Every structure is written in structure tokens, then in C-alpha cells.
Amino acid sequence: VVKFLDLVAQYESIKDDVDAAIARVIGNAAFIGGPDLKSFESEFAAFQQAEHCVGVANGTDAIEIAIEALDLPANSEILVPANSFIASSEAVTRAGHRVVFCEADAISYTIDLADAERRITPKTGAIIAVHLYGHPCDMTGLMELADRHNLKVIEDCAQAHGAEIDGRRIGAVGHIGTFSFYPGKNLGAYGDGGAILTNDADLARRSRMIANHGRIDKYDHQFEGRNSRLDGLQAAILRAKLPHLQGWIDRRNAIGQRYLSGLAGIDGLTLPSIKQNVRHAFHLFVVRTAHRDALQGWLKQQGIDSGVHYPIALPDLAAYDYLRSDSTPTLASELAPTLLSLPMGEHLSDADVDQVIAAVRAFQP
Ligand SMILES: Cc1ncc(COP(=O)(O)O)c(C=O)c1O
């Protein structure tokens, strides 16, 4: 059996460090705040080459809090790519703004900048750049576009820990960046967790206050915030994992390259493309075929797990009936039934990857 993801195997490979981290937090009763949270924030900021990191409860809260911290006028329009997980758009509405879906580029699957620019109006306040599947958006083009129109850029890095563009880690390339530590992510907690990164000290301070009831000091609440914290246990577990992250990402890239060469030249199968100036994080390895469901079924018969990210494009979800119009993006809807995520992660051996390649090659539509 080739698993899509194997968190038990990962735990077994780092068991002593994780067990010691958990025992340390319980031994100090440092459940909320505490030394592990503080250290993780600075270690993760350093890893991602950002100046500030604020731990929060999950990646969805991270986006919502980041948007709030930007302090845009109420009901601003925020551009969101149509191909993402609902958190990217849900956070916009929850923060009191209006979602404007944009086309996703058919090659990188990230936001199509030309389409985004056409959707800008005087009410547009920000763009959410989702580094989907771990491949960075064109941040140079995006920042230029944002500068031209005076927009803020939020990087949704939930799938892209460790990804780079022009030799620089993503996360603080835009004005503010958000991460998820959902267990299956490239860096995953043992529960929910998230973080906000930025090089802007004011945005970091505001984010920290919003996430902690609008305060810095214990009962001195400057405004109404909320409770969204990365807890001490999760921070300690993430700290135990962080030293391994670069190796895991390197392994994901090696697997990605092995798939790319092993699967090259199959009729009707589109492989992910990697831009020259990026380092992919390969959270997911997503191929495209008109026979997606049949291929998935065939792989299952061969004992190979796969996934679909995402079965329904955001604009087609019932949650977004209210936004549908003639200008609703369509490309993500066309792509949705064709996308298949092959097993990806450091748990895979070369033999596992070769087994997947052989099975895909043997598939007869
Ligand atoms: C692109 C993207 N954004 C945001 C999130 C939300 O993260 P979380 O599940 O930690 O709330 C996820 C993952 O779940 C995601 O894939």
C-alpha cells in the first residue's frame, strides 16, 4: 500500500524529540504562551526569513486576523483565486469584506494576475496570494500590481512552508503572510495551529493584539479582539519538527523530480510545471487528466492512495451562490474535475514512487 500521507511514520522517526517536547510543556504547565511558543515564533520567523511571527490557533484564523490587522475600510473588495481551499475566501467575509474571485492560471494554478487586475475597482483593498500546492505565486508581478493600485498583499502560505522565490522564502514578501500547521501540512502540529508572518512591526503588533483579546498587557484591552492562540504543546511539537523541515522539503522535491521524469510523455496527462526562479515546497503533486476518477479508481485497486484538491472550485460552492454572475471565473471550474493529487511526502521511498509511476503508466483510460 502506498499511503498519501503517513503521520505515524513521521512521528516514529522523531519520537524522542516530540515526546521530550510534550513532557517539557506538561512539566512546566506552560500551556498558553510560555517559552516554547516564544522560541517557536522566533525560530519559525528565522526559517521563513521574516522579522515577526505571531502564533495563532489555525491557518484560517491567521488569514482573518491578518486581514483585520490591515485595517481596510469595511466592505472592501478582496481578490481571491478561484482555486483554493475555502479558508482563503471565508476569512475575507468573516473579516467584514467582500470576496472577488479571480481566475487561476492554468499552468501554475496560482492567481492569474492579468485577470486579477481587470477585477480591480476603487473599492479593492487587498489581494490574497495563495501559494497553491506549494508553488509560489509570481510575487514580483503581484507586488508591482499591488503598488500600482495601492493594494495590500496577503500571502496564504498554508501549503508552502519553505517555498522560495528568487532565493527568498515566501511569507513576508507581501505585506503579511499566513501559515497553517494543520497536521497534514509540510510542517504540521498534533492538532490545529497557525501563524502570521510580516516584516512590518505595526502589523505584527496589531495581529498579536487581535489574536489576544485586543491586549498586550494582561487586562489592558485596547479594543475588542478574540482568542486565537497557538498553544504551548503545539508550539513545542512544532519546534521539535522544525529542524527536520528543510530535509523533508528537499525529499519532497526529490520525489517531485522523480515523478516528473517517470511520468513524462504520457498522452493526456499534464504534470505540474515549476517556474525557473522558484523552489517548490511540493505540499501536493497534482496532475491533470480528463479521466481523473477512472485513474483514481485504478490507483486504488493497485493499493495507491490519492487525493482531490479541490473537487469543487470555490465559486461553485453553495456558500458562494450569492456571488455568482456573468463575470464569475470559469477556469477553476473546468479544472476541478481533472485534478488528482498523487502521494507526496517524506514517508515515500523511491520504490513507492516508482510503484506509483508504473501504475499511472499502466493505466488504460
Ligand atoms: C490554502 C489554504 N489556506 C488556508 C487553510 C486553512 O488552514 P487551517 O486548516 O489551519 O485553518 C488551508 C488548509 O487547511 C489551505 O490549504
The ligand as an SDF file (V2000), in Angstrom:
LIG
                    3D

 16 16  0  0  0  0  0  0  0  0999 V2000
   -4.6800   27.2130    1.0160 C   0  0  0  0  0  0  0  0  0  0  0  0
   -5.1550   27.0380    2.4340 C   0  0  0  0  0  0  0  0  0  0  0  0
   -5.4800   28.1390    3.1570 N   0  0  0  0  0  0  0  0  0  0  0  0
   -5.8920   28.0350    4.4150 C   0  0  0  0  0  0  0  0  0  0  0  0
   -6.0170   26.8180    5.0520 C   0  0  0  0  0  0  0  0  0  0  0  0
   -6.5840   26.7870    6.4290 C   0  0  0  0  0  0  0  0  0  0  0  0
   -5.7770   26.2800    7.4020 O   0  0  0  0  0  0  0  0  0  0  0  0
   -6.3980   25.6360    8.7340 P   0  0  0  0  0  0  0  0  0  0  0  0
   -6.9580   24.3100    8.3660 O   0  0  0  0  0  0  0  0  0  0  0  0
   -5.2190   25.5290    9.6520 O   0  0  0  0  0  0  0  0  0  0  0  0
   -7.4190   26.5670    9.2660 O   0  0  0  0  0  0  0  0  0  0  0  0
   -5.6730   25.6500    4.3410 C   0  0  0  0  0  0  0  0  0  0  0  0
   -5.7040   24.2990    4.9330 C   0  0  0  0  0  0  0  0  0  0  0  0
   -6.4550   23.7670    5.5750 O   0  0  0  0  0  0  0  0  0  0  0  0
   -5.2510   25.7620    2.9980 C   0  0  0  0  0  0  0  0  0  0  0  0
   -4.9320   24.6800    2.2890 O   0  0  0  0  0  0  0  0  0  0  0  0
  1  2  1  0
  2  3  1  0
  2 15  2  0
  3  4  2  0
  4  5  1  0
  5  6  1  0
  5 12  2  0
  6  7  1  0
  7  8  1  0
  8  9  2  0
  8 10  1  0
  8 11  1  0
 12 13  1  0
 12 15  1  0
 13 14  2  0
 15 16  1  0
M  END
$$$$
